[in-house]
Amino acid sequence: GRSRSRSRSRSRNRSRSRSRDKDDVRNPGNNLYVTGLSTRTQETDLEKFFSKEGKVKDCRVVIDPRTKESRGFAFVTMENVEDARRCIKYLHRTVLEGRLISVAKV
């Protein structure tokens, strides 16, 4: 019985790393890494802010699992690379809710 449990955990690890690879492939340059956020900044605030420069497909503020507070950074996925480039060009080092934010390609 011991060998069976070992193989099960190994396959679980394999599937986890495979999904991570898929994320890398899926980023054709329209995925942005946003830092310097206020802990109060919500995904809806980010979406509004970034939609000034293009169509926002997805917004994820990274939350600290222990405190349930924003960790001050987020990932924003734009509709296409052009929109993402515009966001980097015009929104990098601008102020959102009193905080100077950075916008970079993931």
C-alpha positions, 0 to 999 in steps of 0.5 A: 500500500505504501508505493501507491500513496507515493505515486499519487502524490507524484502525479499531483505535483506533475499536474501542478507544474504543467498548469504553471507552464501553460500560464507562461505560454499563455502570456503573449505580452498582454499580462501586466504586473502592477506594484505599489498599490494601496491596500485599499485598492480593489480589482474594480478600481484597477479595472477602471484605471486601466480601462482608460488605456484599453480593454481589461480582460482580467484583474487580480489583486494578490491577497495575503492569505493570513491577513486577507489584505491586499499585498500591494500588487496585482496582475492585470491582463489586457485584451491585447499587447497594444493595450498592454504597451499603452498601459506601461507607457502611460500608467507606469509611475502614475498615482492611483489612490494616492500611491505611485504605482509601477506597471511592467510586463509580467 
